Every structure is written in structure tokens, then in C-alpha cells.
Amino acid sequence: MTATKQPLHIVLACDDIFAMPLAAAGASVLRHVSSPERVVFNIIDCGISARNIDRIRRSLSRKGATVRVMKFTTPVPTSWLQAGIIPSVATFARLFVQDYVTEDVRAVYLDSDTIVCTDIAPLVEQLADGMLVGGVSDDPAGGVTAKGLERLAKWFPADAEDSPYINAGVMVFDLGAWRSAGLSQRFKELMADTDAMQFADQDAINIVCAGRIQTFEPRWNVQTHHLPSLDGAILDDPNASPRVIHFTHRPKPWHGQGDVGMSRPFYEAIDETEWKGWRPTGLRLLVPKLRRGWRLARQRPTQMLKRLVGKG
């Protein structure tokens, strides 16, 4: 079997709130990949309803792709869950992909708030031998290193101080190398032995993989909060040509106003899923807001109280 015919593993993880965006992210992969039938979607279920699991399966298997759904069962310390930016266990699933995708393969991890604008397969081939993970620098200028992050400085050995600090929204994993390095256990030990970090899972990846992290061209993870404007011009700029859009900016396209001018690729992808024709309305936006508020109230009651007091 030639390399071009090998399975292309895509990993996504979410809870029920992000089920529809996850389907759109997956559909955007199929929209551009040259051989959809070689795609294997590995969906880590962090609380997706049975109805939405079915919709995701039907959405992502339309062009012959394989869809595998695995229930996330790895415990996450309450302190880490409460202190991270996102109050969802789903953000931590990326740390333990090697426990759920059992093949020794290179796999692309995509956040559920990403949209792929090109064939993602070539990205897998860019990861050099010996690297554990590849991603785009979290700094648009590419200058952030472990050494430059004082909040994490104590965790890095002297020979890894110049290791890049990558964003965790779009990554390529060498899962065979992850298993050989025992990363699952190392992530668990980090969580057990330290207080939660500001960027939780992202910080953990950059600490544990330090020295074996590769950076990719910024176009593979265009974070919307780094853009000077959100008028959509970047989509048609041949010099910019984003390969993956990462909707880090809020509100996101499915929140109503969306990233002005940047929503087009999201809705193109949505219309190739079981959510075809979905567009935000007041009623449709109310339910997820209530669910998100309830999750915040359960997991971060003090933070929720501060928000309510601040509005009072």
C-alpha cells in the first residue's frame, strides 16, 4: 500500500454544546481532502447526546469516510477543570488521544471551532521524525518560546528553554512516539503534582513535549483574535490564504453575529452536514446559552457569582 493510500486520522473532541461545530469542522476536512474514503474520524465523546452522535456519524460518513466514536473516561482533576479557560472536560481529551486511538500513526487534532480550507493531508507529512507534536506558534510573529513564558519557566529543563510554544487548536501527533515516551502518564503526573495552569491543556502539551515540538507555517492555524480585522478579506487574499481558520474570537459564527465576514466557510461546511440550512436565531441561541450557564454554575460557582454580581 502506498503512503497516499494510508488512512488519514483526524481527531476531534467535544461535549454536546459543540456537536454541531464539530460536525462542521469534520465536513470541512471532507470538503477539501483529495480522497475522502481514506479519512478516519476519531471522535472523543465528552458528553455528546445520542441524537447528536447519530447526526455526526451520518454527517461525516457521507463520502466514504470512517467514523469512530469513543467515550472519554480519563479522570481530570477538579482543580484543573475549574481553573482552565474553558469549563469543559473536552479540552483535556487531546492530552490522552494515545489512549483512544490505538494505532501507531500520525494524526491531525482539530479543535471543534476550526474550519479547514484546504487538503489537510500534507500537514501530516510535515511532521519530522523524532518530533512528538507539531503546531503553529501561539504568537503570530512566531517569537514565543518556553524561555519567554515566565509563568512556565520552572517546568522547562535548560536544554528545552528555546522550545516553541504552540497553540493546541491544530496539531499533528506522532502517537507511536507518544506511547513510547509515556506521555499519557506524564500528563497525569503533571496534573496530580501541580496547580492548574492558565492555559491548562495547552500549557501541559508545551511543557511535557518541550524539546520535541515542531512549528508549522502560521496559515495552518489562523486564529481570528490575531487578525487586524474580521471583514473576511483574508479569505480571498492569495497572499494570506488561510489553510485552517480557528475561531478563537467570540462571538463565533454559530453565536449569531459571528466573526463578521469570516463565517462563510463555516456555513458552507454546515450545509454539508445533518445540520444543513442551520442559521442562528434568537431561540436557537438561547438553549446553548442556558446550558453553558448551567455548566459554569456547576463547575465554577464562584466565578459565576462574580459575573452575576458584576452585572448587578
NUKEBA-150269 format. One record per residue (C-alpha): residue number from 0; residue in one letter; x, y, z. Coordinates in steps of 0.25 Angstrom, whole numbers, plus 5000, padded with zeros to 4 digits. Example, Ala and Ser with C-alpha at 12.3 -4.5 7.8 and 13.67 -1.06 7.14 Angstrom:
! NUKEBA-150269
   seq   type   east   north     up
     0      A   5049    4982   5031
     1      S   5055    4996   5029
END
This chain:
! NUKEBA-150269
   seq   type   east   north     up
     0      M   5000    5000   5000
     1      T   5006    5014   4996
     2      A   5007    5025   5006
     3      T   4996    5033   4999
     4      K   4986    5021   5002
     5      Q   4989    5021   5017
     6      P   4978    5025   5026
     7      L   4977    5039   5029
     8      H   4974    5040   5044
     9      I   4966    5052   5049
    10      V   4963    5054   5064
    11      L   4952    5063   5069
    12      A   4946    5064   5083
    13      C   4935    5071   5089
    14      D   4923    5071   5098
    15      D   4908    5073   5093
    16      I   4909    5088   5092
    17      F   4920    5087   5082
    18      A   4914    5075   5074
    19      M   4909    5084   5062
    20      P   4922    5092   5061
    21      L   4930    5078   5062
    22      A   4922    5073   5050
    23      A   4925    5085   5042
    24      A   4940    5084   5045
    25      G   4939    5070   5040
    26      A   4931    5073   5028
    27      S   4941    5084   5024
    28      V   4952    5073   5024
    29      L   4944    5064   5015
    30      R   4941    5077   5006
    31      H   4955    5078   5002
    32      V   4963    5065   5004
    33      S   4966    5058   4991
    34      S   4962    5044   4996
    35      P   4950    5045   5006
    36      E   4950    5030   5007
    37      R   4963    5029   5014
    38      V   4959    5039   5025
    39      V   4957    5032   5039
    40      F   4950    5042   5048
    41      N   4953    5038   5063
    42      I   4942    5046   5071
    43      I   4945    5046   5086
    44      D   4931    5047   5093
    45      C   4932    5056   5105
    46      G   4917    5057   5107
    47      I   4910    5057   5093
    48      S   4895    5053   5093
    49      A   4892    5040   5086
    50      R   4884    5048   5076
    51      N   4896    5057   5072
    52      I   4905    5045   5072
    53      D   4896    5040   5061
    54      R   4896    5053   5053
    55      I   4911    5054   5054
    56      R   4912    5039   5049
    57      R   4903    5042   5037
    58      S   4909    5055   5034
    59      L   4924    5050   5034
    60      S   4922    5037   5027
    61      R   4915    5043   5014
    62      K   4927    5042   5005
    63      G   4932    5028   5010
    64      A   4940    5033   5022
    65      T   4940    5024   5034
    66      V   4935    5030   5047
    67      R   4939    5024   5061
    68      V   4933    5030   5074
    69      M   4940    5027   5087
    70      K   4935    5031   5101
    71      F   4945    5039   5109
    72      T   4947    5033   5122
    73      T   4960    5039   5127
    74      P   4959    5046   5140
    75      V   4962    5061   5140
    76      P   4965    5067   5154
    77      T   4954    5077   5158
    78      S   4965    5088   5161
    79      W   4969    5087   5146
    80      L   4955    5087   5141
    81      Q   4951    5099   5149
    82      A   4964    5107   5147
    83      G   4965    5106   5131
    84      I   4959    5116   5122
    85      I   4949    5106   5116
    86      P   4940    5099   5127
    87      S   4939    5086   5119
    88      V   4946    5073   5121
    89      A   4946    5072   5105
    90      T   4958    5082   5105
    91      F   4967    5072   5112
    92      A   4963    5060   5103
    93      R   4975    5064   5094
    94      L   4985    5060   5104
    95      F   4980    5046   5104
    96      V   4978    5043   5090
    97      Q   4988    5032   5090
    98      D   4979    5024   5100
    99      Y   4967    5025   5090
   100      V   4974    5024   5076
   101      T   4981    5011   5078
   102      E   4989    5011   5064
   103      D   5003    5016   5064
   104      V   5000    5027   5054
   105      R   5002    5041   5052
   106      A   4988    5048   5054
   107      V   4983    5062   5052
   108      Y   4976    5068   5064
   109      L   4966    5079   5061
   110      D   4958    5088   5071
   111      S   4943    5088   5069
   112      D   4944    5103   5066
   113      T   4953    5101   5053
   114      I   4949    5100   5039
   115      V   4959    5094   5029
   116      C   4960    5102   5016
   117      T   4970    5092   5008
   118      D   4974    5078   5007
   119      I   4979    5075   5021
   120      A   4987    5062   5017
   121      P   5000    5069   5014
   122      L   5001    5075   5028
   123      V   5003    5061   5034
   124      E   5015    5059   5025
   125      Q   5021    5071   5030
   126      L   5024    5066   5044
   127      A   5039    5062   5045
   128      D   5044    5049   5050
   129      G   5047    5050   5065
   130      M   5036    5061   5068
   131      L   5025    5058   5077
   132      V   5016    5068   5072
   133      G   5015    5080   5062
   134      G   5006    5092   5063
   135      V   5006    5107   5060
   136      S   5013    5117   5069
   137      D   5003    5123   5078
   138      D   5010    5137   5075
   139      P   5006    5142   5061
   140      A   5021    5146   5059
   141      G   5026    5133   5064
   142      G   5034    5138   5075
   143      V   5029    5131   5087
   144      T   5037    5121   5093
   145      A   5037    5113   5107
   146      K   5048    5122   5111
   147      G   5040    5135   5109
   148      L   5028    5130   5118
   149      E   5031    5133   5132
   150      R   5019    5126   5137
   151      L   5024    5113   5132
   152      A   5039    5115   5133
   153      K   5041    5106   5145
   154      W   5036    5094   5137
   155      F   5046    5094   5126
   156      P   5060    5088   5126
   157      A   5071    5097   5122
   158      D   5073    5089   5109
   159      A   5058    5092   5105
   160      E   5057    5106   5108
   161      D   5056    5110   5094
   162      S   5045    5100   5091
   163      P   5034    5107   5083
   164      Y   5021    5110   5090
   165      I   5010    5105   5080
   166      N   4995    5107   5080
   167      A   4987    5094   5083
   168      G   4976    5096   5073
   169      V   4982    5090   5061
   170      M   4993    5079   5064
   171      V   4999    5067   5058
   172      F   5002    5056   5067
   173      D   5012    5044   5065
   174      L   5004    5034   5074
   175      G   5014    5024   5073
   176      A   5025    5033   5079
   177      W   5015    5038   5089
   178      R   5013    5024   5094
   179      S   5028    5021   5094
   180      A   5030    5034   5103
   181      G   5019    5030   5112
   182      L   5012    5044   5110
   183      S   4999    5039   5116
   184      Q   5005    5036   5129
   185      R   5014    5049   5129
   186      F   5001    5057   5127
   187      K   4994    5050   5138
   188      E   5006    5053   5147
   189      L   5007    5067   5144
   190      M   4992    5069   5147
   191      A   4994    5062   5160
   192      D   5006    5069   5165
   193      T   5003    5084   5161
   194      D   4993    5094   5162
   195      A   4985    5096   5149
   196      M   4991    5106   5139
   197      Q   4985    5118   5132
   198      F   4984    5110   5119
   199      A   4983    5097   5125
   200      D   4984    5086   5114
   201      Q   4991    5095   5104
   202      D   5002    5098   5115
   203      A   5003    5084   5118
   204      I   5006    5080   5104
   205      N   5017    5090   5103
   206      I   5023    5086   5116
   207      V   5023    5071   5114
   208      C   5027    5071   5099
   209      A   5037    5082   5101
   210      G   5049    5080   5092
   211      R   5042    5071   5082
   212      I   5032    5081   5077
   213      Q   5031    5086   5063
   214      T   5025    5098   5057
   215      F   5017    5099   5045
   216      E   5014    5111   5035
   217      P   5004    5121   5042
   218      R   4994    5118   5031
   219      W   4991    5105   5037
   220      N   4985    5111   5049
   221      V   4979    5125   5046
   222      Q   4974    5130   5060
   223      T   4963    5140   5058
   224      H   4967    5148   5070
   225      H   4980    5151   5064
   226      L   4974    5157   5051
   227      P   4974    5172   5050
   228      S   4960    5172   5045
   229      L   4949    5162   5043
   230      D   4944    5167   5029
   231      G   4947    5154   5022
   232      A   4957    5160   5013
   233      I   4967    5150   5017
   234      L   4959    5138   5011
   235      D   4961    5144   4997
   236      D   4975    5149   4999
   237      P   4984    5140   4991
   238      N   4996    5144   5000
   239      A   4989    5141   5013
   240      S   4981    5128   5008
   241      P   4978    5122   5022
   242      R   4978    5107   5022
   243      V   4971    5106   5035
   244      I   4962    5116   5041
   245      H   4962    5115   5057
   246      F   4950    5123   5062
   247      T   4957    5127   5075
   248      H   4950    5141   5075
   249      R   4936    5142   5081
   250      P   4925    5142   5077
   251      K   4927    5130   5068
   252      P   4919    5128   5055
   253      W   4909    5120   5062
   254      H   4907    5130   5072
   255      G   4899    5140   5064
   256      Q   4907    5152   5060
   257      G   4919    5143   5057
   258      D   4932    5147   5052
   259      V   4928    5157   5042
   260      G   4932    5153   5028
   261      M   4939    5140   5033
   262      S   4926    5132   5035
   263      R   4925    5127   5020
   264      P   4934    5115   5021
   265      F   4926    5111   5034
   266      Y   4913    5111   5027
   267      E   4918    5104   5015
   268      A   4922    5093   5023
   269      I   4910    5093   5032
   270      D   4902    5091   5019
   271      E   4909    5078   5016
   272      T   4904    5072   5030
   273      E   4892    5067   5036
   274      W   4890    5082   5041
   275      K   4889    5087   5026
   276      G   4881    5100   5026
   277      W   4884    5103   5040
   278      R   4886    5118   5043
   279      P   4885    5125   5057
   280      T   4872    5131   5062
   281      G   4869    5136   5076
   282      L   4862    5123   5080
   283      R   4873    5114   5075
   284      L   4884    5122   5082
   285      L   4876    5123   5095
   286      V   4877    5108   5099
   287      P   4892    5106   5097
   288      K   4894    5119   5106
   289      L   4885    5113   5117
   290      R   4893    5100   5116
   291      R   4906    5107   5116
   292      G   4902    5116   5128
   293      W   4897    5103   5136
   294      R   4911    5096   5133
   295      L   4918    5109   5138
   296      A   4909    5109   5151
   297      R   4912    5095   5154
   298      Q   4927    5095   5151
   299      R   4931    5109   5155
   300      P   4920    5114   5165
   301      T   4930    5125   5170
   302      Q   4933    5130   5156
   303      M   4918    5130   5152
   304      L   4915    5138   5165
   305      K   4925    5149   5161
   306      R   4919    5150   5148
   307      L   4905    5152   5153
   308      V   4910    5162   5164
   309      G   4917    5170   5153
   310      K   4905    5171   5145
   311      G   4897    5175   5157
END
